[in-house]
Amino acid sequence: MKKIKNTLLNLIQFFYPPKKWRVSVIIMLGFFAGLFAFLFHISKAHTYLNDKPETCVNCHIMAPQYTTWFHGSHGQFTTCNDCHVPQDNFFRHYYFKATDGLRHSYVFTLRNEPQVIYIHRAGKKVVQENCMRCHNDLIVDYKTGRYTDLYNKNRMNRNCNECHKEVAHGRGNSLSSVPNARVPLMKSAVPSFLKKKK
């Protein structure tokens, strides 16, 4: 026990700045903590912890996807995360949200987004899992297996979106396809005390 305590104290001493640097280090740590808090606030990072579809339009580029989902058949019964995030495990759910969110923030921060958005490989796998989770009764229904053996074989070995591409988001998947899309407007990130009073 004493050995562990000494190891921890040595580790703390290793990272502890010399006396002449302490004030500078505290100021720098305060600066970086403030910068992190500002970026957390301005990017609305806290909204990504919930499952509200409006969160997905924090980035203006997602307006076509939001609009086509909202007016499609899935808009009445699902949220974005019901289809695009794993639902089988709490840890996998939030791990996927975190990694996908970091990828999105990297792309959007560097303005590297494409004109037409396509789902990436990991996302396709998750969407397929969620199609199967919600629509399993349709897949294993004996009545649909009666058509042909070939149909039955293909339906189990293919992704749902190979045939049902337009489900959920329709045909519009680029910024120019729904230019006048009405989406929930983001609230200003500027604090009220900084806004000009009229």
C-alpha positions as CSV (number, residue, x, y, z in Angstrom):
1,M,0.0,0.0,0.0
2,K,2.8,2.4,0.9
3,K,4.6,1.6,-2.4
4,I,1.4,2.5,-4.4
5,K,1.1,5.8,-2.4
6,N,4.8,6.6,-3.1
7,T,4.3,5.9,-6.8
8,L,1.3,8.2,-7.0
9,L,3.2,11.0,-5.1
10,N,6.2,10.6,-7.5
11,L,3.8,10.8,-10.5
12,I,2.2,13.9,-9.1
13,Q,5.6,15.5,-8.5
14,F,6.7,14.7,-12.0
15,F,3.8,16.7,-13.5
16,Y,3.9,19.4,-10.9
17,P,5.6,22.6,-12.4
18,P,8.6,24.2,-10.7
19,K,7.7,27.1,-8.4
20,K,8.7,29.9,-10.9
21,W,6.4,28.4,-13.6
22,R,3.3,27.8,-11.4
23,V,1.5,31.0,-12.1
24,S,2.2,30.7,-15.9
25,V,1.0,27.1,-15.9
26,I,-2.2,28.1,-14.0
27,I,-2.9,30.9,-16.5
28,M,-2.3,28.6,-19.5
29,L,-4.5,25.9,-18.0
30,G,-7.3,28.5,-17.3
31,F,-7.0,29.7,-20.9
32,F,-7.3,26.2,-22.4
33,A,-10.2,25.4,-20.0
34,G,-12.0,28.5,-21.1
35,L,-11.3,27.8,-24.8
36,F,-12.7,24.3,-24.3
37,A,-15.8,25.6,-22.5
38,F,-16.3,28.2,-25.3
39,L,-16.0,25.6,-28.1
40,F,-18.3,23.2,-26.2
41,H,-20.9,25.9,-25.9
42,I,-20.6,27.3,-29.5
43,S,-20.7,23.9,-31.1
44,K,-23.7,22.9,-29.0
45,A,-21.9,19.7,-28.0
46,H,-24.4,19.1,-25.1
47,T,-27.2,18.6,-27.6
48,Y,-25.5,15.6,-29.1
49,L,-26.1,13.6,-25.9
50,N,-29.9,13.5,-26.6
51,D,-31.8,11.9,-29.4
52,K,-33.7,15.0,-30.8
53,P,-33.7,15.1,-34.6
54,E,-33.2,18.9,-34.5
55,T,-29.7,18.2,-33.3
56,C,-28.8,16.9,-36.7
57,V,-29.4,20.3,-38.3
58,N,-26.8,22.0,-36.0
59,C,-24.8,21.7,-39.2
60,H,-26.6,23.4,-42.1
61,I,-25.4,20.7,-44.5
62,M,-27.9,18.2,-43.0
63,A,-31.0,20.3,-44.0
64,P,-31.9,18.0,-47.0
65,Q,-31.7,14.9,-44.9
66,Y,-33.7,16.4,-42.1
67,T,-36.4,17.7,-44.4
68,T,-36.8,14.5,-46.4
69,W,-36.9,12.4,-43.2
70,F,-39.4,14.8,-41.6
71,H,-41.8,14.5,-44.5
72,G,-41.2,10.8,-45.1
73,S,-42.8,7.8,-43.6
74,H,-40.1,7.4,-40.9
75,G,-40.5,11.0,-39.7
76,Q,-43.7,10.1,-37.8
77,F,-42.2,7.2,-35.9
78,T,-38.4,7.5,-35.6
79,T,-35.6,9.8,-34.7
80,C,-32.3,10.1,-36.6
81,N,-30.6,8.0,-33.9
82,D,-33.2,5.2,-34.1
83,C,-31.7,4.3,-37.5
84,H,-28.2,5.8,-37.6
85,V,-26.9,4.8,-34.1
86,P,-26.6,1.2,-32.7
87,Q,-29.4,0.4,-30.3
88,D,-28.3,-3.0,-28.9
89,N,-25.9,-1.7,-26.2
90,F,-25.5,1.4,-24.1
91,F,-21.7,1.6,-24.5
92,R,-21.8,0.8,-28.2
93,H,-24.5,3.4,-28.7
94,Y,-22.5,6.3,-27.1
95,Y,-19.1,5.1,-28.5
96,F,-20.6,5.2,-32.0
97,K,-22.1,8.6,-31.4
98,A,-18.8,9.9,-30.1
99,T,-16.7,8.6,-33.0
100,D,-19.2,9.6,-35.6
101,G,-19.6,13.0,-34.0
102,L,-15.9,13.6,-34.0
103,R,-15.7,12.7,-37.6
104,H,-18.5,15.1,-38.5
105,S,-17.0,17.9,-36.4
106,Y,-13.7,17.4,-38.1
107,V,-15.2,17.5,-41.6
108,F,-17.5,20.5,-40.9
109,T,-14.9,22.5,-39.0
110,L,-12.5,22.2,-41.9
111,R,-15.3,22.8,-44.4
112,N,-14.5,19.6,-46.1
113,E,-18.1,18.4,-46.6
114,P,-19.1,17.1,-50.0
115,Q,-22.0,18.5,-52.0
116,V,-23.8,15.2,-51.9
117,I,-23.6,13.3,-48.6
118,Y,-23.3,9.5,-48.6
119,I,-23.4,7.3,-45.6
120,H,-20.0,5.7,-44.7
121,R,-19.3,2.0,-44.3
122,A,-19.8,1.8,-40.5
123,G,-23.0,3.8,-40.8
124,K,-24.4,1.5,-43.5
125,K,-23.8,-1.5,-41.1
126,V,-25.7,0.2,-38.3
127,V,-28.6,1.2,-40.5
128,Q,-28.9,-2.4,-41.7
129,E,-28.9,-3.7,-38.1
130,N,-31.6,-1.2,-37.2
131,C,-33.7,-2.0,-40.3
132,M,-33.6,-5.7,-39.2
133,R,-34.4,-4.7,-35.6
134,C,-37.5,-2.8,-36.5
135,H,-38.7,-4.7,-39.5
136,N,-37.8,-8.3,-38.5
137,D,-41.4,-9.5,-38.8
138,L,-41.4,-8.6,-42.5
139,I,-38.1,-10.4,-43.1
140,V,-39.0,-13.7,-41.5
141,D,-42.7,-13.7,-42.5
142,Y,-43.5,-17.0,-44.2
143,K,-45.9,-15.4,-46.7
144,T,-43.1,-13.3,-48.2
145,G,-40.9,-16.3,-48.6
146,R,-43.4,-18.0,-50.9
147,Y,-42.6,-15.9,-54.0
148,T,-39.5,-17.6,-55.2
149,D,-36.5,-19.3,-53.8
150,L,-34.2,-16.8,-55.4
151,Y,-36.1,-13.9,-53.9
152,N,-35.9,-15.6,-50.5
153,K,-32.1,-16.2,-50.8
154,N,-31.4,-12.6,-52.0
155,R,-33.5,-11.0,-49.3
156,M,-31.4,-12.5,-46.5
157,N,-28.0,-11.7,-48.2
158,R,-28.5,-8.1,-49.2
159,N,-28.7,-4.8,-47.5
160,C,-32.2,-3.4,-47.2
161,N,-31.2,-0.1,-48.8
162,E,-30.1,-1.8,-52.0
163,C,-33.8,-2.0,-52.9
164,H,-35.2,0.6,-50.5
165,K,-32.8,3.5,-51.3
166,E,-35.5,6.1,-51.1
167,V,-37.0,5.1,-47.8
168,A,-36.5,7.6,-45.1
169,H,-34.7,10.3,-47.1
170,G,-36.3,10.1,-50.5
171,R,-34.3,11.1,-53.6
172,G,-32.9,14.4,-52.3
173,N,-29.5,14.1,-50.7
174,S,-27.6,17.2,-51.8
175,L,-27.8,20.8,-50.7
176,S,-29.2,21.8,-54.1
177,S,-32.0,19.2,-54.1
178,V,-34.1,20.9,-51.5
179,P,-32.8,24.5,-51.5
180,N,-35.8,26.0,-49.7
181,A,-36.0,23.3,-47.0
182,R,-37.6,24.5,-43.8
183,V,-35.6,23.2,-40.9
184,P,-35.5,24.3,-37.3
185,L,-33.3,27.4,-37.1
186,M,-30.3,27.2,-34.7
187,K,-30.3,29.7,-31.8
188,S,-27.5,32.2,-31.7
189,A,-24.4,31.1,-29.8
190,V,-23.7,34.7,-28.9
191,P,-24.4,35.3,-25.2
192,S,-27.2,37.9,-24.6
193,F,-24.8,40.3,-22.8
194,L,-22.8,40.7,-26.0
195,K,-25.7,41.4,-28.2
196,K,-26.4,45.0,-29.2
197,K,-29.3,46.5,-27.3
198,K,-31.9,48.3,-29.5
